[in-house]
């Protein structure tokens, strides 16, 4: 079964295009190392909660939006090897210098799908 890496990232509203360009550079690195799919979503209809919400999860300020993204891998083994290879890939070295968002507030984790439905 596939494996998913999920991400929530606070990104300043005025850095949307910078983030998109960064994501455009990063996606092929993950794909070259085994990812099946890379999806980056700019928050559009985010609800404000009383206890928690996407904004609170990453401590987004009024000047920031939230990016929801995921990388789909064929399985966890491929993901583990692919992430390691991607982090060692020389193409990533230059991306670290691009200061688009506060990585300390990014949330990321791995998930095992329990349902995958398609039409």
Helices and strands as residue ranges (DSSP letters): E 3-12, G 13-15, H 16-32, E 35-42, H 54-57, E 64-73, H 76-88, H 90-95, G 103-105, E 107-112
